Amino acid sequence: MIDLSPLVRRLAGTPLATWSQGLQAQLASKMEKGHGDLERWHGALEALPELVPSEVDLVNGLSLHSPCDEATRAQLQQALMGLSPWRKGPFELFGVHVDTEWHSDWKWARVSPHLDLTGKRVLDVGCGNGYYQWRMLGAGADMVIGVDPNWLFFCQFQAVHKYLPELPAWHLPFALEELPANLEGFDTVFSMGVFYHRRSPIEHLLALKDCLVKGGELVLETLVIEGDENQVLVPEDRYAQMRNVWFLPSVPALERLLRRAGFSDVRCVDVSVTSVEEQRSTEWMRYQSLSDFLDPQDHSRTIEGLPAPRRATILARK
């Protein structure tokens, strides 16, 4: 069982102190239900070699280095491969390059110049395997809590955390809905790549706002379409082969939704079209990826004939 007492101590005296008292029991309850592959993934974690990084870089990427012989490096690679598929990254771990499906470092390079995370208490909703959590610490965050109910992502986070045990980052295998209402304890809340999966977009925005302190900042990154404030795409069935895409607004429509949800100082800081270089199949993620989901004759359309993935980042204040 993962010991959350360091997190409880970290949150003492903050608006999140009461919530933190029940986290260990909540985690135990979740892990008791577990997942059919947890035992196998736990075996991969157990197979990770004992290494202590002499160099840590969370600013320019996620890179850990120390002297490591070939046999140990091969053991590390095999154990990490046991946690495939790896979607968010990349990671440089003691000479092993985890070449993830997404070049998440490209997204971070677009988003991070617009942020000030220095000394901030941060929540990352839908944090995946925690790649961005480490980058947030590299950008000066005081601490980062990530929530994501995906058990493989939880285990991938634990693999990296094994080598960075003293850093104030925690991954909780919870959905946003499993957090109590009106937490009002985080300076910055991230929701990146989550909004379009939500059936009730306004409810998602309100739940994110509930997690923020007054004056706190929301960082919302999501799929969008081109158009004016009245333009919204609701896919009839699949979008880029994804069944769980419900709602793609234009940037002006999304800004209006945020204002309607009670946010102020709403502004778009980036819009970019996702390329097949940014999201692709690799040795570490062997399944289909973006190139398989686009019209082979016209990469401006998905195979369903809808606009190809375009992503925007919006900042807003509570």
PLY file of the C-alpha trace (Angstrom):
ply
format ascii 1.0
element vertex 318
property float x
property float y
property float z
element edge 317
property int vertex1
property int vertex2
end_header
0.00 0.00 0.00
1.23 3.47 -0.87
1.78 5.58 2.23
0.00 8.93 1.92
1.13 10.26 5.30
3.69 12.62 3.65
0.82 14.12 1.66
-1.31 14.48 4.79
1.55 16.30 6.53
2.05 18.49 3.49
-1.60 19.55 3.51
-1.79 20.23 7.25
-2.85 23.80 7.87
-4.24 24.21 4.34
-7.87 24.23 3.15
-7.28 20.62 2.06
-6.32 19.31 5.51
-9.71 17.80 6.33
-9.95 16.10 2.92
-6.46 14.66 3.31
-7.38 12.82 6.50
-9.57 10.38 4.59
-7.32 9.81 1.59
-5.50 6.73 2.88
-8.78 4.92 3.51
-10.19 6.05 0.16
-7.09 4.76 -1.62
-7.27 1.44 0.22
-10.90 1.03 -0.81
-10.07 1.74 -4.45
-7.12 -0.66 -4.47
-9.24 -3.39 -2.92
-11.51 -3.22 -5.98
-8.42 -2.91 -8.18
-8.04 -4.10 -11.75
-7.45 -7.48 -13.35
-3.98 -6.50 -14.58
-2.79 -4.87 -11.35
-0.87 -7.95 -10.27
1.03 -8.05 -13.57
1.77 -4.33 -13.45
2.85 -4.64 -9.82
5.28 -7.33 -10.98
6.77 -4.89 -13.49
7.18 -2.32 -10.71
8.87 -4.91 -8.50
11.29 -5.70 -11.34
12.55 -2.11 -11.57
16.24 -1.98 -10.57
17.44 0.05 -7.61
18.93 3.25 -9.02
19.51 6.69 -7.52
19.66 9.60 -9.97
22.70 11.83 -9.71
21.17 14.27 -12.22
17.49 15.25 -12.41
16.11 17.61 -15.04
12.42 18.49 -14.86
12.83 21.83 -16.62
13.91 20.83 -20.11
12.06 17.50 -20.08
11.91 14.59 -17.69
15.40 13.21 -17.51
17.11 11.13 -14.81
20.76 10.11 -15.06
23.38 8.23 -13.08
26.03 5.62 -13.89
24.24 2.46 -15.03
25.69 -0.70 -16.59
24.14 -2.35 -19.63
22.62 -5.26 -17.69
20.86 -2.90 -15.28
19.68 -0.71 -18.14
18.28 -3.76 -19.94
16.47 -4.77 -16.74
15.03 -1.27 -16.45
13.85 -1.26 -20.07
12.20 -4.67 -19.74
10.37 -3.65 -16.56
9.17 -0.38 -18.10
8.05 -2.24 -21.22
5.91 -4.34 -18.89
3.89 -1.18 -18.24
3.14 -0.51 -21.92
1.41 1.17 -23.63
3.03 4.49 -22.66
0.98 7.38 -24.00
2.24 10.62 -22.36
5.91 11.56 -22.19
8.70 11.14 -23.25
10.88 10.02 -20.35
14.67 9.69 -20.25
15.38 7.24 -17.44
19.00 6.26 -16.87
19.71 5.86 -20.58
16.34 4.32 -21.46
14.34 6.52 -23.82
10.62 5.89 -23.26
9.34 7.08 -26.63
5.67 7.63 -25.80
2.75 7.98 -28.21
2.45 11.69 -27.49
5.18 14.30 -27.62
3.70 15.80 -24.47
6.81 17.95 -24.19
5.59 19.85 -27.26
2.28 20.65 -25.59
4.07 21.71 -22.41
6.32 24.01 -24.46
3.21 25.69 -25.85
1.39 26.01 -22.51
4.08 26.64 -19.90
5.26 30.11 -21.07
1.83 31.46 -20.12
1.89 30.09 -16.56
3.33 31.12 -13.22
3.36 28.05 -10.99
5.96 29.30 -8.52
4.98 28.18 -5.03
1.54 27.03 -6.21
-0.50 24.10 -4.88
-1.62 22.37 -8.09
-4.29 19.84 -9.04
-3.96 17.99 -12.37
-7.32 16.46 -13.33
-7.02 13.52 -15.72
-3.27 13.52 -15.08
-2.55 10.34 -17.06
0.78 8.86 -16.05
1.87 12.06 -14.35
4.22 13.42 -17.00
2.89 16.94 -16.62
3.00 16.71 -12.82
6.78 16.39 -12.95
7.01 19.26 -15.44
4.84 21.40 -13.13
7.33 20.80 -10.32
10.09 21.76 -12.75
8.19 25.01 -13.35
8.28 25.82 -9.63
5.06 24.37 -8.22
5.16 23.79 -4.47
3.30 20.48 -4.80
1.17 18.67 -7.38
-1.67 16.20 -6.87
-2.87 14.32 -9.93
-6.15 12.41 -10.16
-6.89 9.81 -12.83
-8.84 6.54 -12.37
-6.77 4.63 -14.97
-4.79 1.95 -13.13
-2.07 1.56 -15.76
-1.36 5.29 -15.61
-1.23 5.01 -11.81
1.41 2.28 -12.10
3.43 4.21 -14.67
3.50 7.16 -12.27
4.73 4.86 -9.49
7.56 3.67 -11.76
8.91 7.21 -12.11
8.11 8.09 -8.51
10.31 5.19 -7.37
13.30 7.25 -8.51
11.97 10.61 -7.26
10.45 9.61 -3.90
11.15 12.87 -2.10
9.47 15.16 -4.61
6.01 16.53 -3.68
3.98 14.80 -6.41
1.13 12.37 -5.73
-1.09 10.40 -8.08
-4.49 9.36 -6.76
-6.48 6.81 -8.81
-9.68 8.82 -8.42
-12.08 10.46 -10.82
-12.86 14.15 -10.35
-16.31 13.10 -9.14
-14.69 11.28 -6.22
-13.32 14.53 -4.82
-15.56 16.29 -2.30
-17.54 19.32 -3.40
-16.26 22.81 -2.62
-12.65 21.78 -1.93
-11.49 25.33 -2.69
-7.87 24.45 -1.90
-5.78 24.63 -5.09
-4.08 27.69 -6.54
-4.01 26.20 -10.04
-6.15 23.45 -11.56
-5.28 21.78 -14.87
-7.74 19.95 -17.10
-5.86 18.90 -20.22
-7.43 16.49 -22.67
-10.48 15.84 -20.48
-13.20 18.35 -21.38
-14.33 16.71 -24.64
-14.78 13.37 -22.85
-17.33 14.87 -20.46
-21.01 14.43 -21.20
-21.88 17.58 -19.25
-19.30 20.26 -20.09
-20.70 22.98 -17.81
-20.80 20.55 -14.88
-17.12 19.79 -15.52
-16.23 23.49 -15.47
-18.17 24.02 -12.25
-16.45 21.04 -10.61
-13.04 22.42 -11.61
-13.98 25.83 -10.22
-14.99 24.21 -6.92
-11.42 22.93 -6.52
-9.87 26.40 -6.81
-9.20 28.97 -4.14
-10.72 32.37 -4.81
-8.55 34.03 -7.45
-7.08 30.66 -8.48
-6.36 29.85 -12.10
-7.82 27.20 -14.39
-5.72 25.83 -17.24
-8.10 24.16 -19.70
-6.71 22.39 -22.77
-9.16 20.67 -25.11
-10.17 19.83 -28.65
-11.87 22.70 -30.45
-13.22 23.53 -33.89
-13.01 26.71 -35.92
-15.95 29.08 -35.81
-17.75 31.83 -33.94
-19.26 31.73 -30.45
-22.26 29.75 -31.70
-20.24 26.93 -33.28
-20.16 23.56 -31.48
-19.55 20.07 -32.87
-21.34 17.12 -31.28
-20.18 13.99 -33.15
-22.97 11.67 -34.27
-20.94 8.62 -33.29
-17.13 8.45 -33.27
-14.61 11.26 -33.56
-11.15 10.16 -34.79
-12.30 6.65 -33.88
-12.99 7.69 -30.27
-16.48 6.84 -29.01
-16.24 9.03 -25.91
-15.96 12.45 -27.56
-19.08 14.44 -26.81
-18.50 18.13 -27.25
-16.07 20.20 -29.37
-16.74 23.94 -29.13
-15.10 26.78 -31.02
-12.72 28.90 -28.96
-15.26 31.78 -28.65
-17.97 29.30 -27.60
-15.67 27.78 -25.00
-14.77 31.20 -23.65
-18.48 31.97 -23.32
-19.04 28.69 -21.45
-16.28 29.57 -19.00
-17.77 32.99 -18.35
-21.19 31.42 -17.92
-19.66 29.05 -15.37
-18.48 32.06 -13.38
-14.87 32.43 -14.49
-13.29 35.78 -15.26
-10.18 36.94 -17.15
-10.88 34.23 -19.74
-8.29 34.15 -22.51
-7.02 31.76 -25.14
-3.22 31.48 -25.15
-2.67 28.79 -27.78
-4.37 27.02 -30.67
-2.57 24.30 -32.58
-3.39 21.50 -35.00
-2.22 18.09 -33.78
0.26 16.57 -36.22
1.12 12.94 -36.90
4.59 13.77 -35.59
3.18 14.84 -32.22
0.93 11.78 -31.78
2.05 8.50 -33.29
2.64 4.79 -32.72
6.02 3.83 -31.26
7.80 0.81 -29.82
6.28 1.83 -26.47
2.73 2.25 -27.84
2.15 -0.22 -30.65
-1.56 0.38 -31.20
-3.17 2.61 -33.80
-2.54 6.33 -33.44
-3.42 9.61 -35.12
-2.31 8.71 -38.67
-4.80 5.83 -38.59
-7.63 8.15 -37.53
-7.23 10.76 -40.28
-8.50 10.66 -43.84
-5.48 9.23 -45.73
-6.19 11.57 -48.67
-6.84 14.68 -46.55
-5.22 15.10 -43.14
-7.44 18.10 -42.44
-10.31 15.64 -41.85
-10.79 12.62 -39.64
-11.74 9.31 -41.22
-15.34 10.16 -40.28
-15.08 13.34 -42.38
-14.98 15.69 -39.38
-12.41 18.46 -38.78
-9.04 17.02 -37.75
-7.90 17.48 -34.12
-7.25 21.09 -33.20
-6.43 21.92 -29.60
-6.72 25.14 -27.64
-5.48 26.21 -24.23
-7.65 28.62 -22.25
-6.72 30.31 -18.99
-9.38 31.65 -16.61
-9.69 32.84 -13.00
-12.15 31.99 -10.26
0 1
1 2
2 3
3 4
4 5
5 6
6 7
7 8
8 9
9 10
10 11
11 12
12 13
13 14
14 15
15 16
16 17
17 18
18 19
19 20
20 21
21 22
22 23
23 24
24 25
25 26
26 27
27 28
28 29
29 30
30 31
31 32
32 33
33 34
34 35
35 36
36 37
37 38
38 39
39 40
40 41
41 42
42 43
43 44
44 45
45 46
46 47
47 48
48 49
49 50
50 51
51 52
52 53
53 54
54 55
55 56
56 57
57 58
58 59
59 60
60 61
61 62
62 63
63 64
64 65
65 66
66 67
67 68
68 69
69 70
70 71
71 72
72 73
73 74
74 75
75 76
76 77
77 78
78 79
79 80
80 81
81 82
82 83
83 84
84 85
85 86
86 87
87 88
88 89
89 90
90 91
91 92
92 93
93 94
94 95
95 96
96 97
97 98
98 99
99 100
100 101
101 102
102 103
103 104
104 105
105 106
106 107
107 108
108 109
109 110
110 111
111 112
112 113
113 114
114 115
115 116
116 117
117 118
118 119
119 120
120 121
121 122
122 123
123 124
124 125
125 126
126 127
127 128
128 129
129 130
130 131
131 132
132 133
133 134
134 135
135 136
136 137
137 138
138 139
139 140
140 141
141 142
142 143
143 144
144 145
145 146
146 147
147 148
148 149
149 150
150 151
151 152
152 153
153 154
154 155
155 156
156 157
157 158
158 159
159 160
160 161
161 162
162 163
163 164
164 165
165 166
166 167
167 168
168 169
169 170
170 171
171 172
172 173
173 174
174 175
175 176
176 177
177 178
178 179
179 180
180 181
181 182
182 183
183 184
184 185
185 186
186 187
187 188
188 189
189 190
190 191
191 192
192 193
193 194
194 195
195 196
196 197
197 198
198 199
199 200
200 201
201 202
202 203
203 204
204 205
205 206
206 207
207 208
208 209
209 210
210 211
211 212
212 213
213 214
214 215
215 216
216 217
217 218
218 219
219 220
220 221
221 222
222 223
223 224
224 225
225 226
226 227
227 228
228 229
229 230
230 231
231 232
232 233
233 234
234 235
235 236
236 237
237 238
238 239
239 240
240 241
241 242
242 243
243 244
244 245
245 246
246 247
247 248
248 249
249 250
250 251
251 252
252 253
253 254
254 255
255 256
256 257
257 258
258 259
259 260
260 261
261 262
262 263
263 264
264 265
265 266
266 267
267 268
268 269
269 270
270 271
271 272
272 273
273 274
274 275
275 276
276 277
277 278
278 279
279 280
280 281
281 282
282 283
283 284
284 285
285 286
286 287
287 288
288 289
289 290
290 291
291 292
292 293
293 294
294 295
295 296
296 297
297 298
298 299
299 300
300 301
301 302
302 303
303 304
304 305
305 306
306 307
307 308
308 309
309 310
310 311
311 312
312 313
313 314
314 315
315 316
316 317
